[in-house]
Amino acid sequence: MSTSAVEVSGEKVKAMWDKRLTEIFCDICIKEILKDNRPGTHFTKDGWLKIMTNFEKETGKCFSQRQLKNR
C-alpha cells in the first residue's frame, strides 16, 4: 500500500490508499481527461477542483490536491 503526506499546521497527515480508493481516483481522472481538463501533461485548475469534489462525493474522504497529486 502506498501513502502520500501533506503538511497541515506543521504536522504530516498521511492519506491512506487502498485498491478501491485508487480505482475511484483513476476513474475520476480518466473522466476529466475525456472532458479536456488535461490539455497537456497537467490537469487544469478546474480539472483538479472537479477531481477533488468528485473524489469526496464518491468516497466521503476529503483529500487535498497535494495528497491526490502524490498518488
mmCIF file of the N, C-alpha and C atoms, coordinates in Angstrom:
data_MODEL
# 
_entry.id   MODEL 
# 
loop_
_atom_site.group_PDB 
_atom_site.id 
_atom_site.type_symbol 
_atom_site.label_atom_id 
_atom_site.label_alt_id 
_atom_site.label_comp_id 
_atom_site.label_asym_id 
_atom_site.label_entity_id 
_atom_site.label_seq_id 
_atom_site.pdbx_PDB_ins_code 
_atom_site.Cartn_x 
_atom_site.Cartn_y 
_atom_site.Cartn_z 
_atom_site.occupancy 
_atom_site.B_iso_or_equiv 
_atom_site.pdbx_formal_charge 
_atom_site.auth_seq_id 
_atom_site.auth_comp_id 
_atom_site.auth_asym_id 
_atom_site.auth_atom_id 
_atom_site.pdbx_PDB_model_num 
ATOM 1   N N  . MET A 1 1  ? 0.847   -1.176 0.000   1.00 0.00 ? 1  MET A N  1 
ATOM 2   C CA . MET A 1 1  ? 0.000   0.000  0.000   1.00 0.00 ? 1  MET A CA 1 
ATOM 3   C C  . MET A 1 1  ? 0.893   1.239  0.000   1.00 0.00 ? 1  MET A C  1 
ATOM 4   N N  . SER A 1 2  ? 0.514   2.226  -0.780  1.00 0.00 ? 2  SER A N  1 
ATOM 5   C CA . SER A 1 2  ? 1.292   3.454  -0.904  1.00 0.00 ? 2  SER A CA 1 
ATOM 6   C C  . SER A 1 2  ? 0.578   4.570  -0.144  1.00 0.00 ? 2  SER A C  1 
ATOM 7   N N  . THR A 1 3  ? 1.339   5.506  0.368   1.00 0.00 ? 3  THR A N  1 
ATOM 8   C CA . THR A 1 3  ? 0.739   6.646  1.058   1.00 0.00 ? 3  THR A CA 1 
ATOM 9   C C  . THR A 1 3  ? 1.333   7.929  0.524   1.00 0.00 ? 3  THR A C  1 
ATOM 10  N N  . SER A 1 4  ? 0.611   9.001  0.703   1.00 0.00 ? 4  SER A N  1 
ATOM 11  C CA . SER A 1 4  ? 1.151   10.312 0.385   1.00 0.00 ? 4  SER A CA 1 
ATOM 12  C C  . SER A 1 4  ? 0.915   11.187 1.604   1.00 0.00 ? 4  SER A C  1 
ATOM 13  N N  . ALA A 1 5  ? 1.766   12.168 1.811   1.00 0.00 ? 5  ALA A N  1 
ATOM 14  C CA . ALA A 1 5  ? 1.657   13.011 3.005   1.00 0.00 ? 5  ALA A CA 1 
ATOM 15  C C  . ALA A 1 5  ? 1.590   14.470 2.618   1.00 0.00 ? 5  ALA A C  1 
ATOM 16  N N  . VAL A 1 6  ? 0.935   15.253 3.437   1.00 0.00 ? 6  VAL A N  1 
ATOM 17  C CA . VAL A 1 6  ? 0.851   16.696 3.230   1.00 0.00 ? 6  VAL A CA 1 
ATOM 18  C C  . VAL A 1 6  ? 1.007   17.366 4.597   1.00 0.00 ? 6  VAL A C  1 
ATOM 19  N N  . GLU A 1 7  ? 1.640   18.514 4.627   1.00 0.00 ? 7  GLU A N  1 
ATOM 20  C CA . GLU A 1 7  ? 1.837   19.234 5.887   1.00 0.00 ? 7  GLU A CA 1 
ATOM 21  C C  . GLU A 1 7  ? 0.557   19.989 6.241   1.00 0.00 ? 7  GLU A C  1 
ATOM 22  N N  . VAL A 1 8  ? 0.088   19.808 7.460   1.00 0.00 ? 8  VAL A N  1 
ATOM 23  C CA . VAL A 1 8  ? -1.063  20.550 7.959   1.00 0.00 ? 8  VAL A CA 1 
ATOM 24  C C  . VAL A 1 8  ? -0.673  21.085 9.336   1.00 0.00 ? 8  VAL A C  1 
ATOM 25  N N  . SER A 1 9  ? -0.569  22.389 9.456   1.00 0.00 ? 9  SER A N  1 
ATOM 26  C CA . SER A 1 9  ? -0.150  23.035 10.701  1.00 0.00 ? 9  SER A CA 1 
ATOM 27  C C  . SER A 1 9  ? 1.162   22.445 11.227  1.00 0.00 ? 9  SER A C  1 
ATOM 28  N N  . GLY A 1 10 ? 2.104   22.182 10.328  1.00 0.00 ? 10 GLY A N  1 
ATOM 29  C CA . GLY A 1 10 ? 3.393   21.650 10.732  1.00 0.00 ? 10 GLY A CA 1 
ATOM 30  C C  . GLY A 1 10 ? 3.425   20.151 10.973  1.00 0.00 ? 10 GLY A C  1 
ATOM 31  N N  . GLU A 1 11 ? 2.274   19.482 10.882  1.00 0.00 ? 11 GLU A N  1 
ATOM 32  C CA . GLU A 1 11 ? 2.214   18.031 11.079  1.00 0.00 ? 11 GLU A CA 1 
ATOM 33  C C  . GLU A 1 11 ? 1.971   17.354 9.740   1.00 0.00 ? 11 GLU A C  1 
ATOM 34  N N  . LYS A 1 12 ? 2.565   16.187 9.564   1.00 0.00 ? 12 LYS A N  1 
ATOM 35  C CA . LYS A 1 12 ? 2.313   15.439 8.341   1.00 0.00 ? 12 LYS A CA 1 
ATOM 36  C C  . LYS A 1 12 ? 1.074   14.575 8.535   1.00 0.00 ? 12 LYS A C  1 
ATOM 37  N N  . VAL A 1 13 ? 0.141   14.697 7.608   1.00 0.00 ? 13 VAL A N  1 
ATOM 38  C CA . VAL A 1 13 ? -1.074  13.910 7.651   1.00 0.00 ? 13 VAL A CA 1 
ATOM 39  C C  . VAL A 1 13 ? -1.039  12.977 6.455   1.00 0.00 ? 13 VAL A C  1 
ATOM 40  N N  . LYS A 1 14 ? -1.054  11.676 6.702   1.00 0.00 ? 14 LYS A N  1 
ATOM 41  C CA . LYS A 1 14 ? -0.953  10.717 5.611   1.00 0.00 ? 14 LYS A CA 1 
ATOM 42  C C  . LYS A 1 14 ? -2.333  10.333 5.093   1.00 0.00 ? 14 LYS A C  1 
ATOM 43  N N  . ALA A 1 15 ? -2.427  10.258 3.789   1.00 0.00 ? 15 ALA A N  1 
ATOM 44  C CA . ALA A 1 15 ? -3.639  9.765  3.139   1.00 0.00 ? 15 ALA A CA 1 
ATOM 45  C C  . ALA A 1 15 ? -3.448  8.267  2.937   1.00 0.00 ? 15 ALA A C  1 
ATOM 46  N N  . MET A 1 16 ? -4.346  7.488  3.474   1.00 0.00 ? 16 MET A N  1 
ATOM 47  C CA . MET A 1 16 ? -4.240  6.038  3.345   1.00 0.00 ? 16 MET A CA 1 
ATOM 48  C C  . MET A 1 16 ? -4.992  5.593  2.088   1.00 0.00 ? 16 MET A C  1 
ATOM 49  N N  . TRP A 1 17 ? -4.302  4.911  1.206   1.00 0.00 ? 17 TRP A N  1 
ATOM 50  C CA . TRP A 1 17 ? -4.867  4.479  -0.060  1.00 0.00 ? 17 TRP A CA 1 
ATOM 51  C C  . TRP A 1 17 ? -5.059  2.967  -0.051  1.00 0.00 ? 17 TRP A C  1 
ATOM 52  N N  . ASP A 1 18 ? -6.211  2.513  -0.522  1.00 0.00 ? 18 ASP A N  1 
ATOM 53  C CA . ASP A 1 18 ? -6.408  1.091  -0.748  1.00 0.00 ? 18 ASP A CA 1 
ATOM 54  C C  . ASP A 1 18 ? -6.800  0.920  -2.217  1.00 0.00 ? 18 ASP A C  1 
ATOM 55  N N  . LYS A 1 19 ? -7.022  -0.316 -2.613  1.00 0.00 ? 19 LYS A N  1 
ATOM 56  C CA . LYS A 1 19 ? -7.313  -0.590 -4.026  1.00 0.00 ? 19 LYS A CA 1 
ATOM 57  C C  . LYS A 1 19 ? -8.572  0.143  -4.504  1.00 0.00 ? 19 LYS A C  1 
ATOM 58  N N  . ARG A 1 20 ? -9.603  0.160  -3.675  1.00 0.00 ? 20 ARG A N  1 
ATOM 59  C CA . ARG A 1 20 ? -10.874 0.788  -4.051  1.00 0.00 ? 20 ARG A CA 1 
ATOM 60  C C  . ARG A 1 20 ? -10.691 2.291  -4.265  1.00 0.00 ? 20 ARG A C  1 
ATOM 61  N N  . LEU A 1 21 ? -9.997  2.959  -3.338  1.00 0.00 ? 21 LEU A N  1 
ATOM 62  C CA . LEU A 1 21 ? -9.779  4.405  -3.471  1.00 0.00 ? 21 LEU A CA 1 
ATOM 63  C C  . LEU A 1 21 ? -8.946  4.723  -4.706  1.00 0.00 ? 21 LEU A C  1 
ATOM 64  N N  . THR A 1 22 ? -7.953  3.897  -4.976  1.00 0.00 ? 22 THR A N  1 
ATOM 65  C CA . THR A 1 22 ? -7.103  4.106  -6.145  1.00 0.00 ? 22 THR A CA 1 
ATOM 66  C C  . THR A 1 22 ? -7.917  3.970  -7.430  1.00 0.00 ? 22 THR A C  1 
ATOM 67  N N  . GLU A 1 23 ? -8.778  2.956  -7.485  1.00 0.00 ? 23 GLU A N  1 
ATOM 68  C CA . GLU A 1 23 ? -9.613  2.756  -8.682  1.00 0.00 ? 23 GLU A CA 1 
ATOM 69  C C  . GLU A 1 23 ? -10.580 3.914  -8.884  1.00 0.00 ? 23 GLU A C  1 
ATOM 70  N N  . ILE A 1 24 ? -11.195 4.391  -7.808  1.00 0.00 ? 24 ILE A N  1 
ATOM 71  C CA . ILE A 1 24 ? -12.113 5.537  -7.905  1.00 0.00 ? 24 ILE A CA 1 
ATOM 72  C C  . ILE A 1 24 ? -11.357 6.765  -8.400  1.00 0.00 ? 24 ILE A C  1 
ATOM 73  N N  . PHE A 1 25 ? -10.172 7.017  -7.830  1.00 0.00 ? 25 PHE A N  1 
ATOM 74  C CA . PHE A 1 25 ? -9.362  8.163  -8.236  1.00 0.00 ? 25 PHE A CA 1 
ATOM 75  C C  . PHE A 1 25 ? -8.999  8.081  -9.719  1.00 0.00 ? 25 PHE A C  1 
ATOM 76  N N  . CYS A 1 26 ? -8.572  6.908  -10.172 1.00 0.00 ? 26 CYS A N  1 
ATOM 77  C CA . CYS A 1 26 ? -8.202  6.738  -11.586 1.00 0.00 ? 26 CYS A CA 1 
ATOM 78  C C  . CYS A 1 26 ? -9.404  6.957  -12.501 1.00 0.00 ? 26 CYS A C  1 
ATOM 79  N N  . ASP A 1 27 ? -10.564 6.424  -12.120 1.00 0.00 ? 27 ASP A N  1 
ATOM 80  C CA . ASP A 1 27 ? -11.774 6.613  -12.928 1.00 0.00 ? 27 ASP A CA 1 
ATOM 81  C C  . ASP A 1 27 ? -12.148 8.091  -13.044 1.00 0.00 ? 27 ASP A C  1 
ATOM 82  N N  . ILE A 1 28 ? -12.049 8.814  -11.935 1.00 0.00 ? 28 ILE A N  1 
ATOM 83  C CA . ILE A 1 28 ? -12.361 10.246 -11.946 1.00 0.00 ? 28 ILE A CA 1 
ATOM 84  C C  . ILE A 1 28 ? -11.375 10.993 -12.851 1.00 0.00 ? 28 ILE A C  1 
ATOM 85  N N  . CYS A 1 29 ? -10.090 10.649 -12.755 1.00 0.00 ? 29 CYS A N  1 
ATOM 86  C CA . CYS A 1 29 ? -9.079  11.298 -13.596 1.00 0.00 ? 29 CYS A CA 1 
ATOM 87  C C  . CYS A 1 29 ? -9.339  11.037 -15.077 1.00 0.00 ? 29 CYS A C  1 
ATOM 88  N N  . ILE A 1 30 ? -9.689  9.815  -15.407 1.00 0.00 ? 30 ILE A N  1 
ATOM 89  C CA . ILE A 1 30 ? -9.980  9.463  -16.810 1.00 0.00 ? 30 ILE A CA 1 
ATOM 90  C C  . ILE A 1 30 ? -11.147 10.296 -17.318 1.00 0.00 ? 30 ILE A C  1 
ATOM 91  N N  . LYS A 1 31 ? -12.198 10.443 -16.499 1.00 0.00 ? 31 LYS A N  1 
ATOM 92  C CA . LYS A 1 31 ? -13.357 11.240 -16.907 1.00 0.00 ? 31 LYS A CA 1 
ATOM 93  C C  . LYS A 1 31 ? -12.961 12.687 -17.176 1.00 0.00 ? 31 LYS A C  1 
ATOM 94  N N  . GLU A 1 32 ? -12.081 13.238 -16.330 1.00 0.00 ? 32 GLU A N  1 
ATOM 95  C CA . GLU A 1 32 ? -11.645 14.625 -16.515 1.00 0.00 ? 32 GLU A CA 1 
ATOM 96  C C  . GLU A 1 32 ? -10.756 14.775 -17.754 1.00 0.00 ? 32 GLU A C  1 
ATOM 97  N N  . ILE A 1 33 ? -9.954  13.770 -18.050 1.00 0.00 ? 33 ILE A N  1 
ATOM 98  C CA . ILE A 1 33 ? -9.142  13.801 -19.275 1.00 0.00 ? 33 ILE A CA 1 
ATOM 99  C C  . ILE A 1 33 ? -10.054 13.807 -20.494 1.00 0.00 ? 33 ILE A C  1 
ATOM 100 N N  . LEU A 1 34 ? -11.101 12.984 -20.471 1.00 0.00 ? 34 LEU A N  1 
ATOM 101 C CA . LEU A 1 34 ? -12.035 12.924 -21.596 1.00 0.00 ? 34 LEU A CA 1 
ATOM 102 C C  . LEU A 1 34 ? -12.831 14.223 -21.753 1.00 0.00 ? 34 LEU A C  1 
ATOM 103 N N  . LYS A 1 35 ? -12.956 14.994 -20.667 1.00 0.00 ? 35 LYS A N  1 
ATOM 104 C CA . LYS A 1 35 ? -13.640 16.296 -20.716 1.00 0.00 ? 35 LYS A CA 1 
ATOM 105 C C  . LYS A 1 35 ? -12.674 17.422 -21.080 1.00 0.00 ? 35 LYS A C  1 
ATOM 106 N N  . ASP A 1 36 ? -11.449 17.074 -21.508 1.00 0.00 ? 36 ASP A N  1 
ATOM 107 C CA . ASP A 1 36 ? -10.420 18.052 -21.892 1.00 0.00 ? 36 ASP A CA 1 
ATOM 108 C C  . ASP A 1 36 ? -9.971  18.955 -20.752 1.00 0.00 ? 36 ASP A C  1 
ATOM 109 N N  . ASN A 1 37 ? -9.992  18.443 -19.524 1.00 0.00 ? 37 ASN A N  1 
ATOM 110 C CA . ASN A 1 37 ? -9.472  19.206 -18.390 1.00 0.00 ? 37 ASN A CA 1 
ATOM 111 C C  . ASN A 1 37 ? -8.004  18.874 -18.122 1.00 0.00 ? 37 ASN A C  1 
ATOM 112 N N  . ARG A 1 38 ? -7.383  18.232 -19.099 1.00 0.00 ? 38 ARG A N  1 
ATOM 113 C CA . ARG A 1 38 ? -5.937  17.956 -19.055 1.00 0.00 ? 38 ARG A CA 1 
ATOM 114 C C  . ARG A 1 38 ? -5.395  18.168 -20.466 1.00 0.00 ? 38 ARG A C  1 
ATOM 115 N N  . PRO A 1 39 ? -5.239  19.431 -20.853 1.00 0.00 ? 39 PRO A N  1 
ATOM 116 C CA . PRO A 1 39 ? -4.857  19.740 -22.239 1.00 0.00 ? 39 PRO A CA 1 
ATOM 117 C C  . PRO A 1 39 ? -3.440  19.298 -22.608 1.00 0.00 ? 39 PRO A C  1 
ATOM 118 N N  . GLY A 1 40 ? -2.561  19.206 -21.637 1.00 0.00 ? 40 GLY A N  1 
ATOM 119 C CA . GLY A 1 40 ? -1.181  18.787 -21.906 1.00 0.00 ? 40 GLY A CA 1 
ATOM 120 C C  . GLY A 1 40 ? -0.826  17.643 -20.988 1.00 0.00 ? 40 GLY A C  1 
ATOM 121 N N  . THR A 1 41 ? 0.161   17.886 -20.124 1.00 0.00 ? 41 THR A N  1 
ATOM 122 C CA . THR A 1 41 ? 0.601   16.856 -19.196 1.00 0.00 ? 41 THR A CA 1 
ATOM 123 C C  . THR A 1 41 ? 0.079   17.079 -17.779 1.00 0.00 ? 41 THR A C  1 
ATOM 124 N N  . HIS A 1 42 ? -0.653  18.180 -17.565 1.00 0.00 ? 42 HIS A N  1 
ATOM 125 C CA . HIS A 1 42 ? -1.167  18.509 -16.235 1.00 0.00 ? 42 HIS A CA 1 
ATOM 126 C C  . HIS A 1 42 ? -2.651  18.835 -16.310 1.00 0.00 ? 42 HIS A C  1 
ATOM 127 N N  . PHE A 1 43 ? -3.361  18.569 -15.210 1.00 0.00 ? 43 PHE A N  1 
ATOM 128 C CA . PHE A 1 43 ? -4.769  18.951 -15.142 1.00 0.00 ? 43 PHE A CA 1 
ATOM 129 C C  . PHE A 1 43 ? -4.872  20.462 -14.959 1.00 0.00 ? 43 PHE A C  1 
ATOM 130 N N  . THR A 1 44 ? -5.967  21.032 -15.456 1.00 0.00 ? 44 THR A N  1 
ATOM 131 C CA . THR A 1 44 ? -6.242  22.452 -15.256 1.00 0.00 ? 44 THR A CA 1 
ATOM 132 C C  . THR A 1 44 ? -6.702  22.660 -13.812 1.00 0.00 ? 44 THR A C  1 
ATOM 133 N N  . LYS A 1 45 ? -6.761  23.914 -13.372 1.00 0.00 ? 45 LYS A N  1 
ATOM 134 C CA . LYS A 1 45 ? -7.264  24.205 -12.024 1.00 0.00 ? 45 LYS A CA 1 
ATOM 135 C C  . LYS A 1 45 ? -8.694  23.706 -11.876 1.00 0.00 ? 45 LYS A C  1 
ATOM 136 N N  . ASP A 1 46 ? -9.496  23.919 -12.905 1.00 0.00 ? 46 ASP A N  1 
ATOM 137 C CA . ASP A 1 46 ? -10.881 23.447 -12.886 1.00 0.00 ? 46 ASP A CA 1 
ATOM 138 C C  . ASP A 1 46 ? -10.927 21.920 -12.838 1.00 0.00 ? 46 ASP A C  1 
ATOM 139 N N  . GLY A 1 47 ? -10.022 21.286 -13.558 1.00 0.00 ? 47 GLY A N  1 
ATOM 140 C CA . GLY A 1 47 ? -9.953  19.824 -13.549 1.00 0.00 ? 47 GLY A CA 1 
ATOM 141 C C  . GLY A 1 47 ? -9.648  19.294 -12.158 1.00 0.00 ? 47 GLY A C  1 
ATOM 142 N N  . TRP A 1 48 ? -8.679  19.903 -11.469 1.00 0.00 ? 48 TRP A N  1 
ATOM 143 C CA . TRP A 1 48 ? -8.341  19.471 -10.105 1.00 0.00 ? 48 TRP A CA 1 
ATOM 144 C C  . TRP A 1 48 ? -9.495  19.699 -9.154  1.00 0.00 ? 48 TRP A C  1 
ATOM 145 N N  . LEU A 1 49 ? -10.187 20.828 -9.305  1.00 0.00 ? 49 LEU A N  1 
ATOM 146 C CA . LEU A 1 49 ? -11.331 21.112 -8.444  1.00 0.00 ? 49 LEU A CA 1 
ATOM 147 C C  . LEU A 1 49 ? -12.403 20.035 -8.610  1.00 0.00 ? 49 LEU A C  1 
ATOM 148 N N  . LYS A 1 50 ? -12.664 19.658 -9.852  1.00 0.00 ? 50 LYS A N  1 
ATOM 149 C CA . LYS A 1 50 ? -13.666 18.624 -10.112 1.00 0.00 ? 50 LYS A CA 1 
ATOM 150 C C  . LYS A 1 50 ? -13.211 17.263 -9.598  1.00 0.00 ? 50 LYS A C  1 
ATOM 151 N N  . ILE A 1 51 ? -11.917 16.967 -9.734  1.00 0.00 ? 51 ILE A N  1 
ATOM 152 C CA . ILE A 1 51 ? -11.385 15.704 -9.222  1.00 0.00 ? 51 ILE A CA 1 
ATOM 153 C C  . ILE A 1 51 ? -11.574 15.646 -7.708  1.00 0.00 ? 51 ILE A C  1 
ATOM 154 N N  . MET A 1 52 ? -11.185 16.714 -6.998  1.00 0.00 ? 52 MET A N  1 
ATOM 155 C CA . MET A 1 52 ? -11.304 16.728 -5.540  1.00 0.00 ? 52 MET A CA 1 
ATOM 156 C C  . MET A 1 52 ? -12.765 16.630 -5.104  1.00 0.00 ? 52 MET A C  1 
ATOM 157 N N  . THR A 1 53 ? -13.643 17.358 -5.781  1.00 0.00 ? 53 THR A N  1 
ATOM 158 C CA . THR A 1 53 ? -15.067 17.353 -5.440  1.00 0.00 ? 53 THR A CA 1 
ATOM 159 C C  . THR A 1 53 ? -15.681 15.975 -5.666  1.00 0.00 ? 53 THR A C  1 
ATOM 160 N N  . ASN A 1 54 ? -15.418 15.391 -6.840  1.00 0.00 ? 54 ASN A N  1 
ATOM 161 C CA . ASN A 1 54 ? -15.994 14.083 -7.150  1.00 0.00 ? 54 ASN A CA 1 
ATOM 162 C C  . ASN A 1 54 ? -15.412 12.978 -6.276  1.00 0.00 ? 54 ASN A C  1 
ATOM 163 N N  . PHE A 1 55 ? -14.121 13.080 -5.936  1.00 0.00 ? 55 PHE A N  1 
ATOM 164 C CA . PHE A 1 55 ? -13.500 12.085 -5.068  1.00 0.00 ? 55 PHE A CA 1 
ATOM 165 C C  . PHE A 1 55 ? -14.145 12.104 -3.692  1.00 0.00 ? 55 PHE A C  1 
ATOM 166 N N  . GLU A 1 56 ? -14.365 13.303 -3.161  1.00 0.00 ? 56 GLU A N  1 
ATOM 167 C CA . GLU A 1 56 ? -15.001 13.416 -1.848  1.00 0.00 ? 56 GLU A CA 1 
ATOM 168 C C  . GLU A 1 56 ? -16.442 12.913 -1.897  1.00 0.00 ? 56 GLU A C  1 
ATOM 169 N N  . LYS A 1 57 ? -17.140 13.235 -2.990  1.00 0.00 ? 57 LYS A N  1 
ATOM 170 C CA . LYS A 1 57 ? -18.531 12.814 -3.150  1.00 0.00 ? 57 LYS A CA 1 
ATOM 171 C C  . LYS A 1 57 ? -18.647 11.285 -3.196  1.00 0.00 ? 57 LYS A C  1 
ATOM 172 N N  . GLU A 1 58 ? -17.727 10.632 -3.913  1.00 0.00 ? 58 GLU A N  1 
ATOM 173 C CA . GLU A 1 58 ? -17.799 9.185  -4.091  1.00 0.00 ? 58 GLU A CA 1 
ATOM 174 C C  . GLU A 1 58 ? -17.229 8.389  -2.922  1.00 0.00 ? 58 GLU A C  1 
ATOM 175 N N  . THR A 1 59 ? -16.251 8.971  -2.203  1.00 0.00 ? 59 THR A N  1 
ATOM 176 C CA . THR A 1 59 ? -15.588 8.204  -1.147  1.00 0.00 ? 59 THR A CA 1 
ATOM 177 C C  . THR A 1 59 ? -15.896 8.702  0.258   1.00 0.00 ? 59 THR A C  1 
ATOM 178 N N  . GLY A 1 60 ? -16.342 9.949  0.376   1.00 0.00 ? 60 GLY A N  1 
ATOM 179 C CA . GLY A 1 60 ? -16.556 10.543 1.693   1.00 0.00 ? 60 GLY A CA 1 
ATOM 180 C C  . GLY A 1 60 ? -15.258 11.003 2.333   1.00 0.00 ? 60 GLY A C  1 
ATOM 181 N N  . LYS A 1 61 ? -14.138 10.915 1.598   1.00 0.00 ? 61 LYS A N  1 
ATOM 182 C CA . LYS A 1 61 ? -12.831 11.324 2.116   1.00 0.00 ? 61 LYS A CA 1 
ATOM 183 C C  . LYS A 1 61 ? -12.423 12.643 1.465   1.00 0.00 ? 61 LYS A C  1 
ATOM 184 N N  . CYS A 1 62 ? -11.963 13.573 2.287   1.00 0.00 ? 62 CYS A N  1 
ATOM 185 C CA . CYS A 1 62 ? -11.572 14.894 1.799   1.00 0.00 ? 62 CYS A CA 1 
ATOM 186 C C  . CYS A 1 62 ? -10.048 14.971 1.745   1.00 0.00 ? 62 CYS A C  1 
ATOM 187 N N  . PHE A 1 63 ? -9.458  14.571 0.622   1.00 0.00 ? 63 PHE A N  1 
ATOM 188 C CA . PHE A 1 63 ? -8.012  14.645 0.438   1.00 0.00 ? 63 PHE A CA 1 
ATOM 189 C C  . PHE A 1 63 ? -7.683  15.957 -0.252  1.00 0.00 ? 63 PHE A C  1 
ATOM 190 N N  . SER A 1 64 ? -6.546  16.533 0.088   1.00 0.00 ? 64 SER A N  1 
ATOM 191 C CA . SER A 1 64 ? -6.116  17.777 -0.547  1.00 0.00 ? 64 SER A CA 1 
ATOM 192 C C  . SER A 1 64 ? -5.633  17.484 -1.971  1.00 0.00 ? 64 SER A C  1 
ATOM 193 N N  . GLN A 1 65 ? -5.480  18.553 -2.749  1.00 0.00 ? 65 GLN A N  1 
ATOM 194 C CA . GLN A 1 65 ? -4.957  18.396 -4.107  1.00 0.00 ? 65 GLN A CA 1 
ATOM 195 C C  . GLN A 1 65 ? -3.560  17.776 -4.056  1.00 0.00 ? 65 GLN A C  1 
ATOM 196 N N  . ARG A 1 66 ? -2.767  18.196 -3.078  1.00 0.00 ? 66 ARG A N  1 
ATOM 197 C CA . ARG A 1 66 ? -1.409  17.682 -2.965  1.00 0.00 ? 66 ARG A CA 1 
ATOM 198 C C  . ARG A 1 66 ? -1.403  16.169 -2.651  1.00 0.00 ? 66 ARG A C  1 
ATOM 199 N N  . GLN A 1 67 ? -2.313  15.742 -1.784  1.00 0.00 ? 67 GLN A N  1 
ATOM 200 C CA . GLN A 1 67 ? -2.399  14.312 -1.473  1.00 0.00 ? 67 GLN A CA 1 
ATOM 201 C C  . GLN A 1 67 ? -2.799  13.524 -2.716  1.00 0.00 ? 67 GLN A C  1 
ATOM 202 N N  . LEU A 1 68 ? -3.736  14.058 -3.489  1.00 0.00 ? 68 LEU A N  1 
ATOM 203 C CA . LEU A 1 68 ? -4.162  13.370 -4.707  1.00 0.00 ? 68 LEU A CA 1 
ATOM 204 C C  . LEU A 1 68 ? -3.057  13.372 -5.749  1.00 0.00 ? 68 LEU A C  1 
ATOM 205 N N  . LYS A 1 69 ? -2.371  14.495 -5.909  1.00 0.00 ? 69 LYS A N  1 
ATOM 206 C CA . LYS A 1 69 ? -1.283  14.584 -6.896  1.00 0.00 ? 69 LYS A CA 1 
ATOM 207 C C  . LYS A 1 69 ? -0.170  13.608 -6.565  1.00 0.00 ? 69 LYS A C  1 
ATOM 208 N N  . ASN A 1 70 ? 0.101   13.401 -5.281  1.00 0.00 ? 70 ASN A N  1 
ATOM 209 C CA . ASN A 1 70 ? 1.161   12.492 -4.872  1.00 0.00 ? 70 ASN A CA 1 
ATOM 210 C C  . ASN A 1 70 ? 0.799   11.025 -5.075  1.00 0.00 ? 70 ASN A C  1 
ATOM 211 N N  . ARG A 1 71 ? -0.444  10.761 -5.342  1.00 0.00 ? 71 ARG A N  1 
ATOM 212 C CA . ARG A 1 71 ? -0.855  9.379  -5.609  1.00 0.00 ? 71 ARG A CA 1 
ATOM 213 C C  . ARG A 1 71 ? -0.400  9.020  -6.996  1.00 0.00 ? 71 ARG A C  1 
# 
